[in-house]
Amino acid sequence: MTNQSKATVIQAPVISNHEAMPGVHLLWLEAPEIARVASPGQFVMACCGRENLLRRPMSIHRTDEDKTKLALMFTVVGKGTSWLSQRQPGEKLDLLGPLGKGFSVDPASFNLLLVAGGLGIAPLTFLAQTAAAGNRSIALLLGAKTGSQLCPGHLLPQGVRCFTATDDGTAGSKGIITDLLPKYLDWASQVFACGPSAMYRTIANQNRKLLRRKEIQVSLETRMACGLGLCYGCTVKTRQGLKQVCQDGPVFNIDDILWDEFVDI
Ligand SMILES: Cc1cc2nc3c(=O)[nH]c(=O)nc-3n(C[C@H](O)[C@H](O)[C@H](O)COP(=O)(O)OP(=O)(O)OC[C@H]3O[C@@H](n4cnc5c(N)ncnc54)[C@H](O)[C@@H]3O)c2cc1C
């Protein structure tokens, strides 16, 4: 069974859509067909109106308790996300999903360390939400350039210990979030990261010796056209050969990616 085999196309009514922090929208949708079967780290391809030919990939940010609704959290960066940000309650969104291979939590892992750079918090929230139900201990390292770009407390997953860092020191400790990583590594059974590729390079390069003792899963972002493994637009080079982010990922082991060959968006 491929990772895409549970995917379906649905017309999902918008429940709410608002700016959760500057330039970042939180969009709740009625989408039981996807919410029921989705797992953390998976994504949807959202149709962004007639004027945008290609769907845009968006991580599933969280679901509600009944698994009838799901939320997307996205930064407005271009035409597609701008269109999404203007959708009103009651309008329907054409969604394809759930897609991809998400995070894999070992049943024996009790202490989970999540590392979010900027809007990397989007898929990690769903992971925390799901993992917390298994009575695990979860710590979140949350970083951003500046305090106003940190995900606000009320939107963070519940039952998670959160430690923050900002590049300019306006909230939490001053510096990049990976500076905090070594302190929590011994505690962690597994590490899950989502953020810009620069963050992954730092983790992979600077801390290689220390981190090799832990399994670190990262969610990759690449340009993606179809989401179905058909166009090969999201291909990356790994130690196991060429892989497609849309169906072999987006979650990979950090040591499998050939970072020298990885093309930044
Ligand atoms: C698996 C996956 C999950 C994602 N989940 C989220 C999410 O939860 N929240 C979120 O805000 N974004 C997420 N993205 C990124 C998101 O898909 C892009 O930001 C979006 O497609 C941009 O569309 P646009 O039409 O607004 O911008 P465009 O007009 O296409 O491009 C505008 C700018 O956005 C940049 N951009 C384009 N595509 C991407 C991309 N795939 N990743 C990063 N930057 C891009 C371009 O370099 C350009 O600078 C995800 C990407 C992938 C591959």
The ligand as a Tripos MOL2 file, in Angstrom:
@<TRIPOS>MOLECULE
LIG
   53    58     1     0     0
SMALL
NO_CHARGES

@<TRIPOS>ATOM
      1 C1          5.1680   18.9520    2.2390 C.3       1 LIG1
      2 C2          5.0480   20.4510    2.3870 C.ar      1 LIG1
      3 C3          4.3270   20.9730    3.4450 C.ar      1 LIG1
      4 C4          4.2050   22.3550    3.6060 C.ar      1 LIG1
      5 N1          3.5260   22.8340    4.6650 N.ar      1 LIG1
      6 C5          3.4160   24.1560    4.8570 C.ar      1 LIG1
      7 C6          2.7070   24.6810    5.9910 C.ar      1 LIG1
      8 O1          2.1760   23.9420    6.8170 O.2       1 LIG1
      9 N2          2.6460   26.0280    6.1210 N.ar      1 LIG1
     10 C7          3.2330   26.8770    5.1950 C.ar      1 LIG1
     11 O2          3.1670   28.1010    5.3880 O.2       1 LIG1
     12 N3          3.9050   26.4170    4.1330 N.ar      1 LIG1
     13 C8          4.0100   25.0810    3.9310 C.ar      1 LIG1
     14 N4          4.6760   24.6130    2.8300 N.ar      1 LIG1
     15 C9          5.2050   25.5880    1.8670 C.3       1 LIG1
     16 C10         4.0430   26.0490    0.9580 C.3       1 LIG1
     17 O3          3.6260   24.9680    0.1620 O.3       1 LIG1
     18 C11         4.4920   27.2110    0.0440 C.3       1 LIG1
     19 O4          4.8050   28.3220    0.8370 O.3       1 LIG1
     20 C12         3.4010   27.5630   -0.9490 C.3       1 LIG1
     21 O5          3.2610   26.5250   -1.8910 O.3       1 LIG1
     22 C13         3.7350   28.8480   -1.6610 C.3       1 LIG1
     23 O6          2.7030   29.0800   -2.5990 O.3       1 LIG1
     24 P1          2.3990   30.5530   -3.1380 P.3       1 LIG1
     25 O7          1.6130   30.4060   -4.3880 O.co2     1 LIG1
     26 O8          1.8170   31.3910   -2.0640 O.co2     1 LIG1
     27 O9          3.8390   31.1200   -3.4200 O.3       1 LIG1
     28 P2          4.5980   31.1770   -4.8310 P.3       1 LIG1
     29 O10         4.0550   32.3440   -5.5900 O.co2     1 LIG1
     30 O11         4.6060   29.8430   -5.4810 O.co2     1 LIG1
     31 O12         6.0480   31.4910   -4.3080 O.3       1 LIG1
     32 C14         6.2810   32.6540   -3.4760 C.3       1 LIG1
     33 C15         7.4590   32.4050   -2.5670 C.3       1 LIG1
     34 O13         7.2620   31.2150   -1.7760 O.3       1 LIG1
     35 C16         8.3560   30.3420   -1.9180 C.3       1 LIG1
     36 N5          7.8810   28.9520   -2.0080 N.ar      1 LIG1
     37 C17         7.2410   28.3890   -3.0520 C.ar      1 LIG1
     38 N6          7.0050   27.0750   -2.8160 N.ar      1 LIG1
     39 C18         7.5090   26.8230   -1.6140 C.ar      1 LIG1
     40 C19         7.6000   25.6470   -0.8180 C.ar      1 LIG1
     41 N7          7.1470   24.4630   -1.2290 N.pl3     1 LIG1
     42 N8          8.1650   25.7580    0.4040 N.ar      1 LIG1
     43 C20         8.6260   26.9550    0.8340 C.ar      1 LIG1
     44 N9          8.5770   28.0850    0.1400 N.ar      1 LIG1
     45 C21         8.0450   28.0200   -1.0720 C.ar      1 LIG1
     46 C22         9.0190   30.7210   -3.2160 C.3       1 LIG1
     47 O14        10.4120   30.4510   -3.1850 O.3       1 LIG1
     48 C23         8.7760   32.2020   -3.3030 C.3       1 LIG1
     49 O15         9.7520   32.9110   -2.6170 O.3       1 LIG1
     50 C24         4.8200   23.2310    2.6620 C.ar      1 LIG1
     51 C25         5.5480   22.7000    1.5910 C.ar      1 LIG1
     52 C26         5.6740   21.3360    1.4670 C.ar      1 LIG1
     53 C27         6.4600   20.7810    0.3180 C.3       1 LIG1
@<TRIPOS>BOND
     1     1     2 1
     2     2     3 ar
     3     2    52 ar
     4     3     4 ar
     5     4     5 ar
     6     4    50 ar
     7     5     6 ar
     8     6     7 ar
     9     6    13 1
    10     7     8 2
    11     7     9 ar
    12     9    10 ar
    13    10    11 2
    14    10    12 ar
    15    12    13 ar
    16    13    14 ar
    17    14    15 1
    18    14    50 ar
    19    15    16 1
    20    16    17 1
    21    16    18 1
    22    18    19 1
    23    18    20 1
    24    20    21 1
    25    20    22 1
    26    22    23 1
    27    23    24 1
    28    24    25 2
    29    24    26 1
    30    24    27 1
    31    27    28 1
    32    28    29 2
    33    28    30 1
    34    28    31 1
    35    31    32 1
    36    32    33 1
    37    33    34 1
    38    33    48 1
    39    34    35 1
    40    35    36 1
    41    35    46 1
    42    36    37 ar
    43    36    45 ar
    44    37    38 ar
    45    38    39 ar
    46    39    40 ar
    47    39    45 ar
    48    40    41 1
    49    40    42 ar
    50    42    43 ar
    51    43    44 ar
    52    44    45 ar
    53    46    47 1
    54    46    48 1
    55    48    49 1
    56    50    51 ar
    57    51    52 ar
    58    52    53 1
@<TRIPOS>SUBSTRUCTURE
     1 LIG1         1 GROUP 0 **** ****
